Amino acid sequence: MDRFLLILASVMALSGNNTALTNTTSTNTTSTNTTSTYTTMSTYTTMSTTTRSMTTMSTNTTPTTTRSMTTMSTDTTSTTTMSTNTTPTTTRSMSTTLTNTTATFLQCQNGGRETNGFCLCPDDFTGNFCQLSSLCPKSRVSGFTFPKTLIGQAGYSIEQCSQGTLNAGFPMATALCLNNTFNFSTPQRLDCEQTLITINNNLSDDPPKAMELASRTQILTSKPDKLTVQDINAAANIVNRLLSKSNSEENNQNVFVAAVTTVSQILTASTKQFDHITTDSITKLTKTLQEFSLKWDKGSPLVQPNIAIQSIKVTQSLKIQMTVFSALNNGNQGNVPSGDSSDTLSANRIKINNASVSPSDQFPIDVEMDVNLKEATNTKQEGTDIGFVLYNNDQFFRSKVYQPSLNINRKVITASLKGENVLDFVNFTMKAQKVSSVSFYDFACVIWEDNKQDWDTKSCKKIWSSAHPWCKCEGKAQFANFAMLMSFRSNPEIAEALGIIDLIGCSLSVVCLTITMMFQILTRKSRRSSPTVLMVSICVCMTIVYLLFIFGINNSYLSSGAAISTENIIPPVDFHQDPDFGTCTVVTVLLHYFLLAAFTWSMLYSVHIFLLIKNTISGPPQYFSVLSMVVGWGLPAVVVGISLGITYRIENPLNYRQEALCWLAVLDQNNRFDGTKPMLWSFLLPVAVMLLFNITVFFYFSYATCKINPDLNSSQVTPLRNKMLSCTSMAVVLGLSWVIGYFMLLETTPITHTILSFAFCLFNTTQGIQIFVLFTLRTPIFKNKALALFKLIPIPVLARHRESFDLWVIEAADQEESYRSVDLDRDNV
């Protein structure tokens, strides 16, 4: 878009696959040359009942490193096709393995990518090669209709509690999407008259009753925007009691799944509600989740959109690595049900390795943590239990020293170890969420301190590389919550230099307006009714606007990029603001003032024309000139002063102006329209009011000019051409071409918007030229003055080579003529 459009275009902003529930396990077959695992070269394993695992197109793959882990496993059938020397077997096993496999080329399907020896699948596909859909189709079960849902996640019925009940609008039932059948489980109904508070009071230890209450709690938290402070406290207490049970029976497993789903839904509740929640219930819940991560089935991740729980046993290694890959978007993400996006967690993207693997730039990661144990930790055969809890945001960790304002998820990862004094150190990194309006600036490595209920940098140091920011934390704590608190800075789009058309148009407008001002001042006595003061004031304001736009619209002190400090200090806020150097703010104030002044003077010009039409003989009142000076220069000053006083602060100049352009702010830090910014109420609205008044006077003027007076004869009627020029002149001086900018704000069609953009740019960059042509160049006075001026200019004489000749007549004397006779015959004698 042309640069002149930036003044108004800045407001255009107005315009998981859960494998813990899939019941799948990897098994060892009796094949001598082929090992079949559910996820090739994947290191996490799953709780299973009876599952069929298929390995295709594999030959002679050999496991290189094997780590035993205790899990709950039953009959598993492994089927291998298109392979050599392999015998399918059925094996009952009480252990699963962490396997690093050296494999041949993997043909990942449906947009999956091969990385570190396994297929990283999009969220809507699963399997060794991403060949299987990870969705339960829309189904009707036990009289309830459930929409398409990701496996491992809960689906909610379309049927809702009727109006008049306490839970009106909530789903009447929930069912789990199972990965072993790709169908929904038996639905659990909601009592439409039961609330979270009554469930908390009536919570039972009986497993069937607990499952019923856990499912109802899950349904009542399925609409997080409706949760109150009391609801969140009650739900946290319910989940805390449900997860505290150590029984691992199947009924309790389903209770645990419902409880973790409830936690995931609570994490998306309104931030304002968490500001008033007592810390006791949340603190107890986070500690219970830490302990639960050690009790959960080893190798089997329990993943919901906003929380993931993983527990493993380390027996032969001193290092374990948890990696959460970024989501893939293969163009089929429209198949993912509403609510699932790249900002949520998925079991497909959570991997566990028994050795550190360097992150790949080709496959970006969201989170990676390396847990390093002490040397003498795994001398006993039972090994060390490690539990991970990954929170998708920091709603449970409200800080007093770090006050975030950006709409960015800040992940928190919990590492829990069974046993004391076994941890050496942990390394972790977290990817900064990409937001178009901001860029990464700095970070701090922190641990949650339970005693003071806030983040602390003790025992942590930060390591900065050009690729990833890293944290290294040491300590003896058995449970620890780690986070990387990041700060960001504005990342505005740098405007391109003035286009040649804009530059020429603005420059010529400055010249033409200067000539118009001089002409109006010099010829003011010869024009009785022409509003000289009004026209000169309009030209002065527009000339200054054009000059500011040409030379000062860009912020010359604009800076960007990261500035990593060496000290590990918690930033007070997550948005870094550079100090105000003053120049850009001054340009913004001047541009704001003179643009408002130009419209104010054009409005006064229309008032003057209106009074001339109404009072043809007497004209405007005598005090009109003084009143015009007061209003024309005073009203814009009042508006600019109010907007500065309300929005501008030295420490936060971007509340008044933009970062890249020296013009009024319109968007917040999340790049969304903000009605509290001055662009709307201190410019667009006042200008809109003045333009509406000017349009009204313009139509009145056009009617008075073009109507035919029957009392005049044909020779006294003004020609139509003159009438049209008069109306065009009024439209130009009243600035009616700015109406196009308001149509741009309402237009969403790209082609139409582009046409309007070019029209807006063309008419407004050349407005000074139009005023010169219509109010100066075509006037008889200017023509006569210009002609007289041209006559005073001496005509240069061209130098020529000149030569003269004198011609005269010479009179010669008459000569006498004589004749003699010649006798030829005599000579012959």
C-alpha positions, 0 to 999 in steps of 0.5 A: 500500500502506498505510504500515504495510506498509512495514516488511515490504514493503521486502523485496518485491524478493525477490520491431541492424540492422547496415547494414555487412553489408546490402550496400545503397547509395544511388544517384542516378537520372536522374529530374529530379524525384525522388531515391531513397535507401535511407533518406530524409533519412538521412545515412549510406550503405552498402557494397553489391553489388546491392540494390533500393531502393524509394521509394513515395509520393514526388513532387517531392523535391529534394536541397538539400545533397550531399556526395561520399564514396568507397565501394565500390559495384557495380550498384544498381537503384533502383525508384520506384513511385507517383511522377511524372516518374521514370525507373528506371535502373541506375547503376554509381557509385563515390561515395555522397552525404550528403544533406539532403533537404527532404521531404514528410510521411513515413508511418512504419510498424510503430511508426516515427517521423519525425524530422529527415526520416527514419523512425526504426525499431524495431530489428526493422524497417528500410527507408525507412518501416520497412516491412521486417522486419529479421530472418532467420527460423529456418532450417536451412542445411547441416545446422545450425538457426539461430534468428531473428536480426537482419540484420547479426548472427551467428546460432549453431546450435542444435546444440552440441559434444557432452559430452566435448569441450573446447568442450562446450556451444558452438554447432557453427556460425555464419552471418551474417544477410544483409540483401540476401537475409534469409537466412543465409550459408554456415555456418562450423563450429567445431572442438570440440577447438580453443581460443582459445589454439591459434587465437592460436598458429596464426593465418594470414595466408591469407584463407580460413584467416583466415576460418575462424579468425576464425569459430571465435574468434567462436563461442568468445566467444559465451558471455561468462560462460565467458570466462577472463582467458586467453581474453580476452587470446587473443581480443584478440590474435587480433582485433588481428591480424585487423583490422590487415590492410589488404586490402579483399577480400570475404573480408577484409571477412567476417573484419573482421565476425567480428572486430568481432563478437568484440569486441562479445561480449568487451565483455559478459564478466564485470567481475571478469575484466577486473580481472585482464587485462593492459592491453597486449592491450586497449590494442593492441586499442583503438588498432587499432580507432581505426586500423581506423575510418579504413580501414573502408568510407566511409559504411558503419557496422559495427554489432554489439550492443556496438560500432559503427564508422563512417567518413566523408570530409568535403570541403565542411564543417567540421563533422560530427555523429554521433547515436545515437538511443534505441531505440523500443519499439513493442510488437513488441520480442518479435520481437527475438531474445534478447539484443537490447534497448534497451541495445544498438546498432543501425544503424537508430538511428545517423545522420550529419549534415553540420551540427549538429541540435539534439536533440529531446526527442520523440526522445531520443538516447543519444549525440551528437558534433559534430566541428569542424575547423579553417578551412583543413582542407578546402581540398584536394579529397581531404577529411578522413577521420573515424572513429568507434568507439562502445563500449557500455560502458567494459570496455576503459577500466578506471579507478583514479580512478573506481570504479563500483559501479552496473550502468549502461553507460558509453558511450565514443566514439572520434573518429579523424582522418586528418591532424594538427592538423586538429581544432578541438574536439568537443562531445558528450553522452551520456544517463544510463541510466534506473534506477528506484532512482537519479537523475542527480547530477553528471558530468565530461567526460574523455579517456582518457590512454594514458600513465597508462592512466586518464581525464583532464579536461584540455582538456575543460569541461562545459556544463550545461543543463536538457535535456542535459549537454554536454562540449566538448573541445579538443586536437591529438590525432589519436585520442581516446577521450571519455566522460562519467563520471556520478555518481548519487544515490539516488532512493527512492519517497517514501512517502505520508502515513499513511492515515486508517485507519492513523493512527486504528488506531495512535493508538487502539492507543497509548491502549489499550496505555497503559490496559492497562499502567496496569491491569496495574500497578495490579492486579498483586497481585490476579492471582497467575499472570498474568505482569504483567512480561511483559505490561507489557513487551510493551505498552511495546515496542509503544507505542514502536513505534507512536509511532516509526511515526507520527512518525518513519518518514519521513526528514525530511532526504531530498534528490533531484535533480541538483547540478551542480558548476561544476568539471570534476572526476572523481567518485571513485565513481558513487554519491553519498551524502549525509552522515548527519544522524543523526536517521533512523539513530536512529529506525531503531535504535530501531524495530529494537530495540523491534520485536525486543524486542516479539517477544522478550517475546512469546516469553518470554510463550509460555515462561511459558504453557508452563511453567504448563501443564507445572507446574500446581502449582509454575509457572515457576521463581523465577529466570524473572523475572530471566532474562526481564528479561535476555533480553527487553531484552538479546537485541535489544540484541545483535542491533542492536549486531551489525548496526550494527557490521557494516553502518553507517558514517557515510560510508555509512549506506544500508548499514544503513538506507533512504533515504526510510524510517527502516527497515532496508536490504534492496536494493542500489544497483541495486534488487536484493535484497542478502542482506548488508543487515541486513533479512534476517539481523537482522530477518526471520530472528530474527523468523521463529524466534521466530514459529515457537516461538510458533506451536508453543506456541500449538498446544500451548496450544490443545490443552491448553485445548480437550481434554475431561477425562473426570473432570469433570462437565458443570457443571465443563467450561469453555464453548466460548466461553471456550476460543475467547477464550482461544486468540484472546487467546494468538494476539494477544499472541504476534503471530501476525498477523505471519505474514501478512507472510511470506506476502506475501513469497511471494505473486506473485498481485496479487489475493491479495497485495492481500488479504494486504496489507490483512489485515496492515495491519488486524491489526497497526495494531489489535493494541494495541486487541485486547490491550486488549479481550481482556486488560483490557476483558473482565476482571471486575476491570476491569469492577468498577473501571470501574463503581466509577469511574463511580459516583464521577463525580457525576451532573449535576443539570439546572436546572428552573423550579419553581412551587408552588401552595397549595390550600384549601377555602372554606366559605361561609354558608348562604343563606336562600331565600324564595319569593313568589307572583306574580298575573299576572291582577292586573297585567292589571286 
